Amino acid sequence: RADSGDQVPRRPGIQRFVPPGGAPRTPAQCTLP
């Protein structure tokens, strides 16, 4: 459902998933460790 898509870290995930390097990762890399 659309609700599940919102919970999935896509666009907002990029902002939250900020590596120690401080370099913003792409949605694909965001899913990777």
HTML snippet that shows the backbone in 3Dmol.js (N, CA, C, O; Angstrom):
<script src="https://3Dmol.org/build/3Dmol-min.js"></script>
<div id="view" style="width:600px;height:400px;position:relative"></div>
<script>
const pdb = `
ATOM      1  N   ARG A   1       0.826  -1.202   0.000  1.00  0.00           N
ATOM      2  CA  ARG A   1       0.000   0.000   0.000  1.00  0.00           C
ATOM      3  C   ARG A   1       0.864   1.257   0.000  1.00  0.00           C
ATOM      4  O   ARG A   1       2.074   1.194   0.220  1.00  0.00           O
ATOM      5  N   ALA A   2       0.245   2.367  -0.243  1.00  0.00           N
ATOM      6  CA  ALA A   2       0.970   3.646  -0.254  1.00  0.00           C
ATOM      7  C   ALA A   2       1.525   3.930   1.140  1.00  0.00           C
ATOM      8  O   ALA A   2       2.584   4.540   1.286  1.00  0.00           O
ATOM      9  N   ASP A   3       0.792   3.478   2.164  1.00  0.00           N
ATOM     10  CA  ASP A   3       1.241   3.715   3.538  1.00  0.00           C
ATOM     11  C   ASP A   3       2.587   3.031   3.769  1.00  0.00           C
ATOM     12  O   ASP A   3       3.486   3.596   4.392  1.00  0.00           O
ATOM     13  N   SER A   4       2.710   1.799   3.255  1.00  0.00           N
ATOM     14  CA  SER A   4       3.961   1.064   3.428  1.00  0.00           C
ATOM     15  C   SER A   4       5.096   1.794   2.719  1.00  0.00           C
ATOM     16  O   SER A   4       6.219   1.847   3.220  1.00  0.00           O
ATOM     17  N   GLY A   5       4.797   2.353   1.553  1.00  0.00           N
ATOM     18  CA  GLY A   5       5.818   3.079   0.792  1.00  0.00           C
ATOM     19  C   GLY A   5       6.325   4.273   1.569  1.00  0.00           C
ATOM     20  O   GLY A   5       7.503   4.623   1.492  1.00  0.00           O
ATOM     21  N   ASP A   6       5.425   4.903   2.324  1.00  0.00           N
ATOM     22  CA  ASP A   6       5.837   6.078   3.099  1.00  0.00           C
ATOM     23  C   ASP A   6       6.809   5.665   4.199  1.00  0.00           C
ATOM     24  O   ASP A   6       7.763   6.381   4.505  1.00  0.00           O
ATOM     25  N   GLN A   7       6.550   4.492   4.793  1.00  0.00           N
ATOM     26  CA  GLN A   7       7.399   4.015   5.885  1.00  0.00           C
ATOM     27  C   GLN A   7       8.751   3.549   5.357  1.00  0.00           C
ATOM     28  O   GLN A   7       9.750   3.580   6.075  1.00  0.00           O
ATOM     29  N   VAL A   8       8.776   3.115   4.095  1.00  0.00           N
ATOM     30  CA  VAL A   8      10.032   2.643   3.513  1.00  0.00           C
ATOM     31  C   VAL A   8      10.992   3.822   3.340  1.00  0.00           C
ATOM     32  O   VAL A   8      10.624   4.847   2.767  1.00  0.00           O
ATOM     33  N   PRO A   9      12.225   3.672   3.838  1.00  0.00           N
ATOM     34  CA  PRO A   9      13.218   4.754   3.766  1.00  0.00           C
ATOM     35  C   PRO A   9      13.658   5.039   2.340  1.00  0.00           C
ATOM     36  O   PRO A   9      14.712   4.568   1.913  1.00  0.00           O
ATOM     37  N   ARG A  10      12.863   5.806   1.597  1.00  0.00           N
ATOM     38  CA  ARG A  10      13.260   6.147   0.228  1.00  0.00           C
ATOM     39  C   ARG A  10      13.872   7.541   0.210  1.00  0.00           C
ATOM     40  O   ARG A  10      15.083   7.692   0.372  1.00  0.00           O
ATOM     41  N   ARG A  11      13.044   8.554   0.014  1.00  0.00           N
ATOM     42  CA  ARG A  11      13.567   9.924   0.001  1.00  0.00           C
ATOM     43  C   ARG A  11      13.951  10.379   1.409  1.00  0.00           C
ATOM     44  O   ARG A  11      15.055  10.886   1.611  1.00  0.00           O
ATOM     45  N   PRO A  12      13.048  10.204   2.390  1.00  0.00           N
ATOM     46  CA  PRO A  12      13.382  10.599   3.761  1.00  0.00           C
ATOM     47  C   PRO A  12      14.525   9.749   4.309  1.00  0.00           C
ATOM     48  O   PRO A  12      15.263  10.181   5.194  1.00  0.00           O
ATOM     49  N   GLY A  13      14.663   8.527   3.768  1.00  0.00           N
ATOM     50  CA  GLY A  13      15.730   7.634   4.226  1.00  0.00           C
ATOM     51  C   GLY A  13      17.098   8.205   3.905  1.00  0.00           C
ATOM     52  O   GLY A  13      18.051   8.025   4.663  1.00  0.00           O
ATOM     53  N   ILE A  14      17.187   8.900   2.772  1.00  0.00           N
ATOM     54  CA  ILE A  14      18.468   9.476   2.361  1.00  0.00           C
ATOM     55  C   ILE A  14      18.938  10.484   3.406  1.00  0.00           C
ATOM     56  O   ILE A  14      20.118  10.527   3.755  1.00  0.00           O
ATOM     57  N   GLN A  15      18.006  11.289   3.898  1.00  0.00           N
ATOM     58  CA  GLN A  15      18.362  12.312   4.876  1.00  0.00           C
ATOM     59  C   GLN A  15      18.743  11.659   6.202  1.00  0.00           C
ATOM     60  O   GLN A  15      19.648  12.127   6.893  1.00  0.00           O
ATOM     61  N   ARG A  16      18.045  10.575   6.555  1.00  0.00           N
ATOM     62  CA  ARG A  16      18.325   9.906   7.827  1.00  0.00           C
ATOM     63  C   ARG A  16      19.593   9.073   7.727  1.00  0.00           C
ATOM     64  O   ARG A  16      20.408   9.060   8.649  1.00  0.00           O
ATOM     65  N   PHE A  17      19.759   8.371   6.600  1.00  0.00           N
ATOM     66  CA  PHE A  17      20.931   7.519   6.431  1.00  0.00           C
ATOM     67  C   PHE A  17      22.115   8.343   5.949  1.00  0.00           C
ATOM     68  O   PHE A  17      22.449   8.332   4.764  1.00  0.00           O
ATOM     69  N   VAL A  18      22.752   9.061   6.880  1.00  0.00           N
ATOM     70  CA  VAL A  18      23.927   9.853   6.516  1.00  0.00           C
ATOM     71  C   VAL A  18      25.167   9.169   7.067  1.00  0.00           C
ATOM     72  O   VAL A  18      25.347   9.117   8.284  1.00  0.00           O
ATOM     73  N   PRO A  19      26.023   8.644   6.203  1.00  0.00           N
ATOM     74  CA  PRO A  19      27.226   7.927   6.619  1.00  0.00           C
ATOM     75  C   PRO A  19      28.165   8.844   7.384  1.00  0.00           C
ATOM     76  O   PRO A  19      28.073  10.065   7.260  1.00  0.00           O
ATOM     77  N   PRO A  20      29.089   8.261   8.194  1.00  0.00           N
ATOM     78  CA  PRO A  20      30.045   9.042   8.985  1.00  0.00           C
ATOM     79  C   PRO A  20      30.823  10.019   8.111  1.00  0.00           C
ATOM     80  O   PRO A  20      31.245  11.078   8.576  1.00  0.00           O
ATOM     81  N   GLY A  21      31.009   9.656   6.841  1.00  0.00           N
ATOM     82  CA  GLY A  21      31.760  10.524   5.929  1.00  0.00           C
ATOM     83  C   GLY A  21      31.007  11.819   5.666  1.00  0.00           C
ATOM     84  O   GLY A  21      31.610  12.834   5.317  1.00  0.00           O
ATOM     85  N   GLY A  22      29.682  11.784   5.835  1.00  0.00           N
ATOM     86  CA  GLY A  22      28.887  12.983   5.626  1.00  0.00           C
ATOM     87  C   GLY A  22      28.455  13.112   4.175  1.00  0.00           C
ATOM     88  O   GLY A  22      27.879  14.127   3.782  1.00  0.00           O
ATOM     89  N   ALA A  23      28.733  12.077   3.372  1.00  0.00           N
ATOM     90  CA  ALA A  23      28.353  12.125   1.960  1.00  0.00           C
ATOM     91  C   ALA A  23      26.955  11.523   1.788  1.00  0.00           C
ATOM     92  O   ALA A  23      26.728  10.378   2.179  1.00  0.00           O
ATOM     93  N   PRO A  24      26.018  12.279   1.209  1.00  0.00           N
ATOM     94  CA  PRO A  24      24.655  11.795   0.991  1.00  0.00           C
ATOM     95  C   PRO A  24      24.632  10.647  -0.007  1.00  0.00           C
ATOM     96  O   PRO A  24      25.109  10.791  -1.132  1.00  0.00           O
ATOM     97  N   ARG A  25      24.075   9.499   0.400  1.00  0.00           N
ATOM     98  CA  ARG A  25      24.055   8.340  -0.494  1.00  0.00           C
ATOM     99  C   ARG A  25      22.747   8.275  -1.269  1.00  0.00           C
ATOM    100  O   ARG A  25      21.730   8.830  -0.853  1.00  0.00           O
ATOM    101  N   THR A  26      22.793   7.592  -2.395  1.00  0.00           N
ATOM    102  CA  THR A  26      21.596   7.452  -3.231  1.00  0.00           C
ATOM    103  C   THR A  26      20.647   6.441  -2.590  1.00  0.00           C
ATOM    104  O   THR A  26      21.073   5.660  -1.739  1.00  0.00           O
ATOM    105  N   PRO A  27      19.377   6.438  -2.980  1.00  0.00           N
ATOM    106  CA  PRO A  27      18.389   5.506  -2.427  1.00  0.00           C
ATOM    107  C   PRO A  27      18.874   4.061  -2.482  1.00  0.00           C
ATOM    108  O   PRO A  27      18.632   3.296  -1.548  1.00  0.00           O
ATOM    109  N   ALA A  28      19.547   3.678  -3.551  1.00  0.00           N
ATOM    110  CA  ALA A  28      20.052   2.311  -3.694  1.00  0.00           C
ATOM    111  C   ALA A  28      21.129   2.049  -2.651  1.00  0.00           C
ATOM    112  O   ALA A  28      21.118   1.011  -1.989  1.00  0.00           O
ATOM    113  N   GLN A  29      22.059   2.988  -2.505  1.00  0.00           N
ATOM    114  CA  GLN A  29      23.145   2.832  -1.540  1.00  0.00           C
ATOM    115  C   GLN A  29      22.613   2.965  -0.120  1.00  0.00           C
ATOM    116  O   GLN A  29      23.184   2.413   0.820  1.00  0.00           O
ATOM    117  N   CYS A  30      21.518   3.699   0.029  1.00  0.00           N
ATOM    118  CA  CYS A  30      20.932   3.911   1.354  1.00  0.00           C
ATOM    119  C   CYS A  30      20.494   2.575   1.942  1.00  0.00           C
ATOM    120  O   CYS A  30      20.605   2.355   3.148  1.00  0.00           O
ATOM    121  N   THR A  31      19.996   1.685   1.088  1.00  0.00           N
ATOM    122  CA  THR A  31      19.547   0.377   1.562  1.00  0.00           C
ATOM    123  C   THR A  31      20.738  -0.477   1.963  1.00  0.00           C
ATOM    124  O   THR A  31      20.646  -1.287   2.886  1.00  0.00           O
ATOM    125  N   LEU A  32      21.853  -0.296   1.272  1.00  0.00           N
ATOM    126  CA  LEU A  32      23.054  -1.076   1.579  1.00  0.00           C
ATOM    127  C   LEU A  32      23.676  -0.588   2.878  1.00  0.00           C
ATOM    128  O   LEU A  32      23.492   0.567   3.262  1.00  0.00           O
ATOM    129  N   PRO A  33      24.416  -1.468   3.559  1.00  0.00           N
ATOM    130  CA  PRO A  33      25.055  -1.123   4.833  1.00  0.00           C
ATOM    131  C   PRO A  33      26.164  -0.097   4.652  1.00  0.00           C
ATOM    132  O   PRO A  33      26.802   0.301   5.627  1.00  0.00           O
TER     133      PRO A  33
END
`;
const viewer = $3Dmol.createViewer("view");
viewer.addModel(pdb, "pdb");
viewer.setStyle({}, {cartoon: {color: "spectrum"}});
viewer.zoomTo();
viewer.render();
</script>
